[in-house]
Amino acid sequence: MSVGKREELSVEQCQQQLQRVLQSNALRNSPTLQQLLQFLGTRGIEGAPEGLKEYTIGVEAFGRKPDFDPKTDTIVRVQTHRLRQKLKEYYEQEGARDQVLIEIPKGHYYPAFRLRSDAPEQVEVQSESAAADTEAGATAARALEPIAAAAEGSRSQWWSSGPVIATAVIVLAIAIGYLAGSIQARTAGSGVAATVSPFKRHEADPVKRFWAALLGNDPSPIIAYPNAVFLLDDSNDLFRFRQGASDNRGARVDPHLAKEFASNPALVASAGQLYYEDGYTGTGELEGVAMLAGLFAQMGLTPLIKTSRNITPDDLQQHTVILLGSPFQNIAVAQLMAAGDFRFDNPDSRREEWRASIVNSRPLPGESAAYHTERDPETEVLKLDYSLISIQPGVVAGHNIAVLGGLDTKGTEGVTRFVTSRGGVESLTAALAAKGLKVTKGAGGMPWFQALVQVHLEKGDQVLSTDLVAVHPFPRGGAAGVVGGGAVPATKK
Protein backbone atom coordinates (compact mmCIF):
# COMPACT_ATOMS: atom_id res chain seq x y z
CA MET A 1 0.00 0.00 0.00
CA SER A 2 1.42 3.41 -0.95
CA VAL A 3 1.61 6.13 1.66
CA GLY A 4 -1.67 8.02 1.98
CA LYS A 5 -3.61 5.65 -0.30
CA ARG A 6 -7.40 6.06 -0.10
CA GLU A 7 -8.67 5.03 -3.55
CA GLU A 8 -11.39 2.79 -2.09
CA LEU A 9 -12.86 5.58 0.08
CA SER A 10 -14.85 8.71 -0.68
CA VAL A 11 -13.92 12.11 0.68
CA GLU A 12 -17.08 12.03 2.81
CA GLN A 13 -16.12 8.69 4.38
CA CYS A 14 -12.67 10.03 5.23
CA GLN A 15 -14.06 13.24 6.72
CA GLN A 16 -16.60 11.36 8.84
CA GLN A 17 -13.91 9.02 10.20
CA LEU A 18 -11.58 11.93 10.92
CA GLN A 19 -14.27 13.69 12.97
CA ARG A 20 -15.14 10.45 14.78
CA VAL A 21 -11.55 10.00 15.94
CA LEU A 22 -11.12 13.70 16.82
CA GLN A 23 -14.16 13.51 19.11
CA SER A 24 -13.21 10.18 20.67
CA ASN A 25 -12.37 9.56 24.33
CA ALA A 26 -8.83 8.65 23.28
CA LEU A 27 -8.16 12.24 22.19
CA ARG A 28 -10.64 14.03 24.43
CA ASN A 29 -7.97 15.37 26.81
CA SER A 30 -5.32 15.93 24.14
CA PRO A 31 -5.96 19.19 22.25
CA THR A 32 -2.42 19.14 20.88
CA LEU A 33 -2.98 15.72 19.33
CA GLN A 34 -6.40 16.81 18.07
CA GLN A 35 -4.93 19.76 16.23
CA LEU A 36 -2.13 17.60 14.79
CA LEU A 37 -4.58 14.95 13.57
CA GLN A 38 -6.89 17.67 12.18
CA PHE A 39 -4.00 19.18 10.25
CA LEU A 40 -2.58 15.90 8.93
CA GLY A 41 -6.01 14.40 8.25
CA THR A 42 -7.11 17.45 6.24
CA ARG A 43 -3.94 17.25 4.16
CA GLY A 44 -4.54 13.54 3.60
CA ILE A 45 -8.15 14.05 2.50
CA GLU A 46 -7.13 16.86 0.18
CA GLY A 47 -4.45 14.60 -1.33
CA ALA A 48 -1.70 17.14 -0.73
CA PRO A 49 1.45 15.32 0.42
CA GLU A 50 3.75 17.91 -1.12
CA GLY A 51 5.68 19.89 1.44
CA LEU A 52 4.34 17.93 4.42
CA LYS A 53 7.65 18.05 6.23
CA GLU A 54 8.56 18.39 9.88
CA TYR A 55 9.19 22.12 9.50
CA THR A 56 5.83 22.72 7.80
CA ILE A 57 3.95 20.85 10.54
CA GLY A 58 5.80 22.71 13.29
CA VAL A 59 4.99 26.12 11.82
CA GLU A 60 1.48 25.52 10.43
CA ALA A 61 0.06 22.99 12.91
CA PHE A 62 1.80 24.03 16.13
CA GLY A 63 2.27 27.75 15.51
CA ARG A 64 6.05 27.69 15.77
CA LYS A 65 7.87 30.81 14.53
CA PRO A 66 9.50 30.88 11.06
CA ASP A 67 12.91 30.20 12.62
CA PHE A 68 11.62 26.84 13.95
CA ASP A 69 14.44 24.25 13.88
CA PRO A 70 13.22 20.61 14.00
CA LYS A 71 16.69 19.49 15.07
CA THR A 72 16.48 21.31 18.40
CA ASP A 73 12.69 21.43 18.88
CA THR A 74 11.31 17.88 18.72
CA ILE A 75 7.62 18.73 19.12
CA VAL A 76 6.60 17.26 15.74
CA ARG A 77 8.35 13.93 16.26
CA VAL A 78 7.24 13.61 19.88
CA GLN A 79 3.59 14.47 19.19
CA THR A 80 3.42 12.32 16.05
CA HIS A 81 4.72 9.37 18.07
CA ARG A 82 2.03 10.04 20.69
CA LEU A 83 -0.62 10.34 17.97
CA ARG A 84 0.32 6.93 16.54
CA GLN A 85 -0.06 5.45 20.03
CA LYS A 86 -3.46 7.12 20.52
CA LEU A 87 -4.71 5.91 17.13
CA LYS A 88 -3.68 2.38 18.09
CA GLU A 89 -5.46 2.76 21.43
CA TYR A 90 -8.59 4.10 19.71
CA TYR A 91 -8.86 1.24 17.22
CA GLU A 92 -8.26 -1.36 19.94
CA GLN A 93 -11.06 0.04 22.12
CA GLU A 94 -13.90 2.41 21.16
CA GLY A 95 -13.06 2.26 17.44
CA ALA A 96 -12.83 -1.54 17.29
CA ARG A 97 -15.92 -1.69 15.05
CA ASP A 98 -14.99 1.18 12.74
CA GLN A 99 -14.76 0.33 9.06
CA VAL A 100 -12.22 3.02 8.18
CA LEU A 101 -8.65 3.07 9.47
CA ILE A 102 -6.52 6.19 9.80
CA GLU A 103 -2.82 5.41 10.01
CA ILE A 104 0.36 7.46 10.01
CA PRO A 105 3.01 5.08 8.65
CA LYS A 106 6.35 5.22 10.43
CA GLY A 107 8.83 7.40 8.63
CA HIS A 108 6.04 9.52 7.13
CA TYR A 109 3.67 12.29 8.22
CA TYR A 110 1.16 11.89 5.41
CA PRO A 111 -1.78 9.82 6.76
CA ALA A 112 -3.32 6.76 5.14
CA PHE A 113 -7.08 6.18 5.00
CA ARG A 114 -8.16 2.62 4.18
CA LEU A 115 -11.02 0.20 4.61
CA ARG A 116 -10.56 -2.21 7.47
CA SER A 117 -10.94 -5.83 6.44
CA ASP A 118 -11.02 -7.36 9.93
CA ALA A 119 -13.65 -5.13 11.59
CA PRO A 120 -17.03 -6.59 12.67
CA GLU A 121 -20.22 -5.14 11.31
CA GLN A 122 -20.42 -1.46 12.23
CA VAL A 123 -22.85 -0.44 14.92
CA GLU A 124 -25.19 2.41 14.05
CA VAL A 125 -23.98 5.63 15.64
CA GLN A 126 -26.22 8.40 16.85
CA SER A 127 -26.46 11.12 14.22
CA GLU A 128 -24.84 14.49 14.81
CA SER A 129 -28.20 16.21 14.67
CA ALA A 130 -29.62 13.90 17.33
CA ALA A 131 -26.60 14.52 19.50
CA ALA A 132 -27.04 18.25 19.01
CA ASP A 133 -30.69 17.99 19.99
CA THR A 134 -29.71 16.14 23.15
CA GLU A 135 -27.14 18.81 23.97
CA ALA A 136 -29.62 21.61 23.37
CA GLY A 137 -32.08 20.02 25.78
CA ALA A 138 -29.64 20.02 28.70
CA THR A 139 -30.56 22.17 31.70
CA ALA A 140 -28.74 25.23 32.93
CA ALA A 141 -27.54 23.35 35.99
CA ARG A 142 -25.34 21.21 33.76
CA ALA A 143 -23.03 24.19 33.35
CA LEU A 144 -21.93 23.78 36.97
CA GLU A 145 -20.92 20.12 36.72
CA PRO A 146 -17.44 20.63 35.20
CA ILE A 147 -16.55 23.02 38.03
CA ALA A 148 -17.47 20.48 40.68
CA ALA A 149 -15.51 17.81 38.82
CA ALA A 150 -12.48 20.05 38.50
CA ALA A 151 -12.60 20.77 42.21
CA GLU A 152 -12.36 17.13 43.22
CA GLY A 153 -9.24 16.80 45.32
CA SER A 154 -8.03 20.22 44.18
CA ARG A 155 -6.23 22.75 46.31
CA SER A 156 -7.12 25.40 43.68
CA GLN A 157 -3.78 27.17 43.76
CA TRP A 158 -1.17 28.02 41.13
CA TRP A 159 2.46 27.85 42.10
CA SER A 160 2.41 31.69 42.04
CA SER A 161 -0.88 32.19 43.87
CA GLY A 162 -1.39 33.72 47.28
CA PRO A 163 -2.96 31.84 50.21
CA VAL A 164 -5.09 28.87 49.33
CA ILE A 165 -8.82 29.48 49.00
CA ALA A 166 -10.84 26.38 49.73
CA THR A 167 -12.12 24.88 46.50
CA ALA A 168 -15.49 24.10 47.98
CA VAL A 169 -16.01 27.78 48.79
CA ILE A 170 -15.17 28.84 45.25
CA VAL A 171 -17.39 26.18 43.72
CA LEU A 172 -20.18 27.34 46.00
CA ALA A 173 -19.59 30.92 44.87
CA ILE A 174 -19.83 29.86 41.24
CA ALA A 175 -23.01 27.92 41.89
CA ILE A 176 -24.58 30.81 43.80
CA GLY A 177 -23.56 33.30 41.11
CA TYR A 178 -24.94 31.18 38.32
CA LEU A 179 -28.20 30.30 40.05
CA ALA A 180 -28.74 33.88 41.26
CA GLY A 181 -28.15 35.07 37.73
CA SER A 182 -30.64 32.54 36.42
CA ILE A 183 -33.30 33.72 38.88
CA GLN A 184 -32.64 37.35 38.00
CA ALA A 185 -32.82 36.56 34.29
CA ARG A 186 -36.16 34.78 34.68
CA THR A 187 -37.54 37.65 36.76
CA ALA A 188 -36.29 40.41 34.47
CA GLY A 189 -37.13 38.59 31.27
CA SER A 190 -40.58 37.32 32.15
CA GLY A 191 -42.24 39.85 29.87
CA VAL A 192 -39.67 39.75 27.05
CA ALA A 193 -40.52 37.85 23.89
CA ALA A 194 -38.16 34.99 23.03
CA THR A 195 -37.72 36.34 19.52
CA VAL A 196 -36.03 39.56 20.68
CA SER A 197 -32.32 39.53 19.75
CA PRO A 198 -29.76 39.27 22.58
CA PHE A 199 -28.36 42.70 21.74
CA LYS A 200 -31.77 44.39 21.71
CA ARG A 201 -32.81 42.67 24.94
CA HIS A 202 -29.75 44.03 26.78
CA GLU A 203 -29.46 47.39 25.05
CA ALA A 204 -30.03 49.39 28.26
CA ASP A 205 -27.24 47.67 30.22
CA PRO A 206 -23.71 48.56 28.96
CA VAL A 207 -22.15 45.38 30.36
CA LYS A 208 -24.72 43.04 28.85
CA ARG A 209 -24.73 45.06 25.62
CA PHE A 210 -20.96 44.62 25.37
CA TRP A 211 -21.10 40.87 25.96
CA ALA A 212 -24.12 40.41 23.68
CA ALA A 213 -22.11 41.96 20.85
CA LEU A 214 -19.16 39.68 21.65
CA LEU A 215 -21.21 36.48 21.95
CA GLY A 216 -23.59 37.12 19.05
CA ASN A 217 -26.30 34.49 18.89
CA ASP A 218 -24.35 31.79 20.75
CA PRO A 219 -26.63 30.55 23.57
CA SER A 220 -23.84 28.46 25.13
CA PRO A 221 -20.51 30.26 25.08
CA ILE A 222 -17.58 28.29 26.43
CA ILE A 223 -15.58 29.45 29.46
CA ALA A 224 -12.21 27.69 29.55
CA TYR A 225 -10.04 27.85 32.65
CA PRO A 226 -6.40 26.64 32.79
CA ASN A 227 -5.18 23.33 34.16
CA ALA A 228 -1.43 23.29 33.68
CA VAL A 229 0.50 20.01 33.85
CA PHE A 230 2.46 19.08 36.97
CA LEU A 231 4.37 15.98 37.97
CA LEU A 232 3.14 14.38 41.21
CA ASP A 233 5.31 12.18 43.40
CA ASP A 234 4.31 9.63 46.04
CA SER A 235 4.51 12.30 48.77
CA ASN A 236 1.92 14.42 46.93
CA ASP A 237 4.50 17.09 46.08
CA LEU A 238 4.14 18.84 42.74
CA PHE A 239 6.82 19.66 40.15
CA ARG A 240 6.09 22.08 37.31
CA PHE A 241 6.17 20.50 33.85
CA ARG A 242 6.26 23.30 31.29
CA GLN A 243 6.82 21.41 28.05
CA GLY A 244 7.36 18.04 26.45
CA ALA A 245 4.99 15.17 25.77
CA SER A 246 2.40 14.55 28.47
CA ASP A 247 -0.31 12.00 29.07
CA ASN A 248 -3.63 11.71 30.86
CA ARG A 249 -3.94 12.48 34.55
CA GLY A 250 -2.50 9.69 36.72
CA ALA A 251 -0.36 8.14 33.99
CA ARG A 252 3.24 7.31 34.85
CA VAL A 253 5.87 9.75 33.61
CA ASP A 254 8.82 8.53 31.58
CA PRO A 255 11.87 9.40 33.80
CA HIS A 256 13.79 10.60 30.75
CA LEU A 257 11.04 13.08 29.81
CA ALA A 258 10.71 14.25 33.41
CA LYS A 259 14.41 15.08 33.72
CA GLU A 260 14.59 16.74 30.31
CA PHE A 261 11.53 19.00 30.48
CA ALA A 262 10.67 19.57 34.16
CA SER A 263 11.33 23.06 35.49
CA ASN A 264 13.71 21.71 38.15
CA PRO A 265 15.45 18.60 36.75
CA ALA A 266 17.68 18.15 39.81
CA LEU A 267 14.71 17.76 42.15
CA VAL A 268 12.83 15.57 39.71
CA ALA A 269 15.78 13.22 39.35
CA SER A 270 15.55 12.28 43.04
CA ALA A 271 11.76 12.26 43.35
CA GLY A 272 11.13 8.63 42.47
CA GLN A 273 8.17 7.56 40.34
CA LEU A 274 6.18 10.53 39.04
CA TYR A 275 2.67 10.82 37.62
CA TYR A 276 0.98 13.40 35.41
CA GLU A 277 -1.35 15.72 37.31
CA ASP A 278 -3.44 18.50 35.71
CA GLY A 279 -6.15 18.88 38.35
CA TYR A 280 -5.11 22.27 39.73
CA THR A 281 -5.98 25.80 38.73
CA GLY A 282 -5.65 29.32 40.09
CA THR A 283 -8.00 30.93 42.58
CA GLY A 284 -8.28 34.00 40.37
CA GLU A 285 -9.31 31.94 37.37
CA LEU A 286 -12.10 30.24 39.33
CA GLU A 287 -13.28 33.61 40.61
CA GLY A 288 -13.36 34.70 36.99
CA VAL A 289 -15.47 31.68 36.03
CA ALA A 290 -17.95 32.57 38.77
CA MET A 291 -18.28 36.16 37.54
CA LEU A 292 -18.79 35.17 33.91
CA ALA A 293 -21.21 32.35 34.73
CA GLY A 294 -23.34 34.69 36.85
CA LEU A 295 -23.40 37.37 34.13
CA PHE A 296 -24.29 34.91 31.38
CA ALA A 297 -27.07 33.44 33.50
CA GLN A 298 -28.55 36.94 33.89
CA MET A 299 -28.49 37.18 30.09
CA GLY A 300 -30.45 33.92 29.77
CA LEU A 301 -27.46 31.95 28.47
CA THR A 302 -26.18 28.52 29.47
CA PRO A 303 -22.37 28.64 29.41
CA LEU A 304 -20.29 25.50 29.00
CA ILE A 305 -17.39 25.41 31.47
CA LYS A 306 -14.34 23.37 30.48
CA THR A 307 -10.66 23.00 31.22
CA SER A 308 -8.37 24.45 28.59
CA ARG A 309 -7.04 20.99 27.72
CA ASN A 310 -10.54 19.84 26.80
CA ILE A 311 -11.17 22.52 24.17
CA THR A 312 -11.78 20.80 20.82
CA PRO A 313 -11.81 22.03 17.19
CA ASP A 314 -15.59 21.57 17.25
CA ASP A 315 -15.84 23.91 20.25
CA LEU A 316 -14.03 26.61 18.30
CA GLN A 317 -16.22 26.10 15.26
CA GLN A 318 -19.54 26.11 17.10
CA HIS A 319 -19.06 28.55 19.98
CA THR A 320 -17.52 31.79 21.11
CA VAL A 321 -14.80 30.82 23.59
CA ILE A 322 -13.58 32.84 26.58
CA LEU A 323 -10.11 31.73 27.72
CA LEU A 324 -9.01 32.61 31.26
CA GLY A 325 -5.39 32.94 32.29
CA SER A 326 -2.07 33.60 30.58
CA PRO A 327 -0.30 31.32 28.06
CA PHE A 328 2.03 30.21 30.85
CA GLN A 329 -0.82 28.23 32.45
CA ASN A 330 -3.55 27.99 29.79
CA ILE A 331 -2.48 25.86 26.85
CA ALA A 332 -5.41 27.11 24.76
CA VAL A 333 -4.24 30.72 25.20
CA ALA A 334 -0.73 29.73 24.13
CA GLN A 335 -2.12 28.10 21.00
CA LEU A 336 -4.91 30.47 20.07
CA MET A 337 -4.11 34.04 21.10
CA ALA A 338 -3.66 36.16 17.99
CA ALA A 339 -0.47 38.14 17.47
CA GLY A 340 -0.98 41.82 18.33
CA ASP A 341 0.92 44.75 19.79
CA PHE A 342 0.74 43.16 23.26
CA ARG A 343 2.10 39.73 24.14
CA PHE A 344 2.99 37.74 27.24
CA ASP A 345 6.71 37.11 27.66
CA ASN A 346 8.83 35.15 30.12
CA PRO A 347 12.63 35.35 29.77
CA ASP A 348 13.12 32.18 31.81
CA SER A 349 10.68 29.45 30.85
CA ARG A 350 11.76 27.21 33.75
CA ARG A 351 11.17 29.83 36.44
CA GLU A 352 7.86 31.63 36.69
CA GLU A 353 7.81 33.30 40.09
CA TRP A 354 6.45 36.67 38.91
CA ARG A 355 9.27 37.13 36.37
CA ALA A 356 7.02 37.41 33.31
CA SER A 357 5.87 40.61 31.62
CA ILE A 358 3.41 41.91 29.07
CA VAL A 359 5.46 43.38 26.23
CA ASN A 360 4.19 46.34 24.20
CA SER A 361 5.80 46.12 20.76
CA ARG A 362 4.31 49.43 19.61
CA PRO A 363 4.15 51.79 22.59
CA LEU A 364 2.16 54.96 22.00
CA PRO A 365 2.86 58.22 23.84
CA GLY A 366 2.52 57.69 27.58
CA GLU A 367 2.82 53.88 27.28
CA SER A 368 5.70 51.63 28.38
CA ALA A 369 7.45 48.96 26.37
CA ALA A 370 6.86 46.33 29.09
CA TYR A 371 4.70 45.86 32.19
CA HIS A 372 5.71 43.71 35.16
CA THR A 373 4.06 42.45 38.34
CA GLU A 374 5.15 44.70 41.21
CA ARG A 375 5.86 43.72 44.83
CA ASP A 376 6.32 45.69 48.02
CA PRO A 377 10.09 46.42 48.28
CA GLU A 378 10.17 45.52 51.98
CA THR A 379 7.66 42.69 52.46
CA GLU A 380 7.72 41.44 48.82
CA VAL A 381 3.93 41.06 48.97
CA LEU A 382 2.29 41.44 45.58
CA LYS A 383 0.73 44.87 45.16
CA LEU A 384 0.24 45.38 41.41
CA ASP A 385 -0.42 43.15 38.44
CA TYR A 386 -1.10 43.66 34.74
CA SER A 387 -3.61 41.84 32.60
CA LEU A 388 -4.59 41.60 28.98
CA ILE A 389 -7.94 41.53 27.22
CA SER A 390 -7.71 40.14 23.69
CA ILE A 391 -10.90 40.12 21.60
CA GLN A 392 -10.21 38.43 18.30
CA PRO A 393 -12.00 36.54 15.52
CA GLY A 394 -12.64 32.85 15.95
CA VAL A 395 -11.76 30.15 13.46
CA VAL A 396 -15.13 30.53 11.71
CA ALA A 397 -17.20 33.60 10.92
CA GLY A 398 -19.76 34.56 13.56
CA HIS A 399 -17.74 33.40 16.57
CA ASN A 400 -15.05 35.23 18.52
CA ILE A 401 -12.28 34.24 20.91
CA ALA A 402 -11.74 36.30 24.06
CA VAL A 403 -8.64 36.03 26.26
CA LEU A 404 -8.77 37.42 29.82
CA GLY A 405 -5.39 36.78 31.39
CA GLY A 406 -3.14 38.27 34.05
CA LEU A 407 0.54 37.78 34.77
CA ASP A 408 -0.61 36.41 38.14
CA THR A 409 -3.79 34.48 38.90
CA LYS A 410 -5.17 37.55 40.72
CA GLY A 411 -4.55 39.60 37.61
CA THR A 412 -6.93 37.27 35.79
CA GLU A 413 -9.52 37.84 38.49
CA GLY A 414 -9.03 41.59 38.25
CA VAL A 415 -9.36 41.81 34.48
CA THR A 416 -12.50 39.64 34.55
CA ARG A 417 -13.96 41.89 37.24
CA PHE A 418 -13.08 44.90 35.06
CA VAL A 419 -14.79 43.60 31.93
CA THR A 420 -17.92 42.45 33.80
CA SER A 421 -18.38 45.74 35.69
CA ARG A 422 -20.26 48.81 34.49
CA GLY A 423 -17.36 51.17 35.15
CA GLY A 424 -14.85 48.92 33.41
CA VAL A 425 -16.98 48.34 30.32
CA GLU A 426 -17.90 52.01 30.02
CA SER A 427 -14.24 53.09 30.19
CA LEU A 428 -13.33 50.40 27.65
CA THR A 429 -16.06 51.30 25.16
CA ALA A 430 -15.17 54.99 25.51
CA ALA A 431 -11.52 54.21 24.74
CA LEU A 432 -12.57 52.13 21.74
CA ALA A 433 -14.82 54.92 20.48
CA ALA A 434 -11.91 57.36 20.75
CA LYS A 435 -10.06 55.14 18.28
CA GLY A 436 -13.03 54.99 15.93
CA LEU A 437 -14.20 51.57 17.12
CA LYS A 438 -17.78 51.07 18.24
CA VAL A 439 -19.62 48.16 19.82
CA THR A 440 -22.74 47.72 17.73
CA LYS A 441 -25.47 45.17 17.31
CA GLY A 442 -25.53 42.52 14.62
CA ALA A 443 -22.84 40.36 13.02
CA GLY A 444 -19.40 41.89 13.37
CA GLY A 445 -20.64 44.27 16.06
CA MET A 446 -17.64 43.64 18.32
CA PRO A 447 -14.37 45.24 17.18
CA TRP A 448 -11.18 43.24 17.54
CA PHE A 449 -8.67 44.72 19.94
CA GLN A 450 -6.27 44.25 22.84
CA ALA A 451 -6.58 46.18 26.09
CA LEU A 452 -4.06 46.40 28.92
CA VAL A 453 -5.49 46.60 32.47
CA GLN A 454 -3.69 47.45 35.70
CA VAL A 455 -4.84 45.50 38.79
CA HIS A 456 -4.21 46.87 42.32
CA LEU A 457 -3.87 44.22 45.05
CA GLU A 458 -4.18 44.18 48.82
CA LYS A 459 -2.33 41.51 50.85
CA GLY A 460 -1.29 39.92 47.57
CA ASP A 461 -4.58 38.18 46.90
CA GLN A 462 -7.37 40.78 47.18
CA VAL A 463 -8.32 42.81 44.12
CA LEU A 464 -8.80 46.43 45.21
CA SER A 465 -9.29 48.22 41.91
CA THR A 466 -8.58 48.11 38.19
CA ASP A 467 -7.54 50.76 35.67
CA LEU A 468 -7.51 50.73 31.88
CA VAL A 469 -3.97 51.49 30.69
CA ALA A 470 -4.10 51.15 26.91
CA VAL A 471 -6.22 49.94 23.99
CA HIS A 472 -4.70 48.80 20.69
CA PRO A 473 -6.96 47.64 17.83
CA PHE A 474 -6.22 44.59 15.73
CA PRO A 475 -6.17 45.57 12.06
CA ARG A 476 -9.59 44.59 10.72
CA GLY A 477 -9.01 41.21 9.16
CA GLY A 478 -5.40 41.21 10.32
CA ALA A 479 -6.01 39.07 13.39
CA ALA A 480 -8.03 36.48 11.50
CA GLY A 481 -5.05 35.12 9.67
CA VAL A 482 -2.98 34.51 12.78
CA VAL A 483 -5.45 32.99 15.22
CA GLY A 484 -3.64 30.09 16.83
CA GLY A 485 -0.63 30.64 14.61
CA GLY A 486 -2.16 27.94 12.44
CA ALA A 487 -2.67 25.65 15.43
CA VAL A 488 -6.34 25.03 14.73
CA PRO A 489 -7.16 25.04 11.00
CA ALA A 490 -10.11 27.21 10.02
CA THR A 491 -13.13 25.48 8.54
CA LYS A 492 -13.22 25.72 4.77
CA LYS A 493 -16.23 27.35 3.20
PyMOL commands that set and color helices and strands:
alter all, ss='L'
color gray80, all
select helices_A, chain A and resi 11-22+31-46+54-60+75-92+128-136+140-151+167-188+198-201+206-215+255-261+265-269+283-298+308-310+313-318+331-336+409-419+422-434+480-486
alter helices_A, ss='H'
color red, helices_A
select strands_A, chain A and resi 100-103+112-115+222-225+230-232+238-240+275-277+304-307+321-324+342-345+357-360+370-372+374-375+382-393+400-406+449-458+462-473
alter strands_A, ss='S'
color yellow, strands_A
deselect
rebuild
show_as cartoon
